[in-house]
């Protein structure tokens, strides 16, 4: 049996005996009126959690927005605060894990299936997700562990264990923390690594057909491993520095291009917005009706910004601050940027250019490429570069997420072994299309939401008490901005 046949056999076995049973639980579908309209239970779980946190913390996603921007700008940062990276670097690192190929291809899929109205529901779900990010990242800071060497370890695998122990549920906390860590490691190998490597090479080879060969895949994978390795060896400090440089460039390049297209279609923008709002409530039957539009919008937001999975809390726990609530405020900006800005930009460009109705536009990333290329024919080259940068930034941050979860389970001395395995998966992702392994990684990321939301809901009383205390001190003038304003 040759290598390709062996890999195919393993992929089929893994899909049948590992992926399928877990998928049946994580993606258990709730049917609405028709078997053709289904909603994965994990999306219901994420949206219910986001709605609960929004109400529990009295719309912190709205009232904390301006303060969050001030915190990112460093107006409340004091020298000597405990941590490894700045607020901005933590935000950039967490964003680099979520702003990626899903913002380009996933939105097109949502609009293609659910119609333009899916964009409206995607924005609503993203706004609610801001409260989830606030809650889980506050806990990441509150219960983080700072070693003697200044190394910080935090995230769901820590706050679930320590926080629930404080509430008198140590056994439940240990179980939830272990499940979270295992799923995070699995997600770091699959969705946060192999998928990114695989899709970035596919997009590169599509634009440069000469590279579409076994040798091209080997060289591309090797180059990716080299650059990812250079960054992750330096830990969260290096990841924060690179993310802080790349993320603003990536987002700006993509959003500015989109804004130019919208400006060139200014006369059609009003009709496009009207179509999105109208279709959100009165969509065509082809798009699955009202429920179909709502479900596709909610699915895309949940899958894109990862609010509620607890992943971002790992990066934010390393931020230099002595105020956990402050870092939670910073974190709530992530779904805003990821979903309300980047995803919405993609959706608007698709609708205003008519790509969702063009018979030759295709689906997924091809539809997005068609929409942008209808104005800028050279955009496929920019999209290829953007896809590679998005994939690279996602990989370096997810390597840190997996590394921290690995350390929580097996100790810091084994971290080198994890990094070697991670880089091996990165190389394999460019060469082999291991669909079952990639699907498994995606399921692990979403599966993190189950233990995470249970724990965060149980700890929401502590977050609320800390939030009230923090805002009280902020209103009283006890917290003075660094510039005195």
Secondary structure, DSSP 8 states (H G I E B T S, - for coil): --HHHHHHHHHHHHIIIIIHHHHHHHT-EEE-SSTT-EEEHHHHHHHHHHHHHHHHTTSHHHHTHHHHHHHHTTTT--TT-S-SB-HHHHHHHHHHHHSSHIIIIIHHHHHHHH-THHHHHHHHHHHHHHHHHHHHHHHHHHT-EE-TTS-EE-SHHHHHHHHHHHTT-HHHHHHHHHHHHHHHHHHHHIIIIIHHHHHHHHHHHHH-GGG-SHHHHHHHHHHHHHHHHHHHTTHHHHHHHHHHHHHHHHHHHHHHHHHHHHHHTHHHHHHHHHHHHHHHHS--GGGTHHHHHHHHHHHHHHHHH-TTTS-HHHHHTTBS-S-HHHHHHHHTHHHIIIIIIIIHHHHHHHHHTTGGG-TTS-STHHHHHHHHHTT-TTHHHHHHHHHHHHHHHHHHHHHHHHHHHHHHHH-GGGHHHHHHHHHHHHHHHHH---HHHHHHHHHHHHHHHHHHHHHHHHTHHHHHHHHHHHHHHHHHT-S--TT--
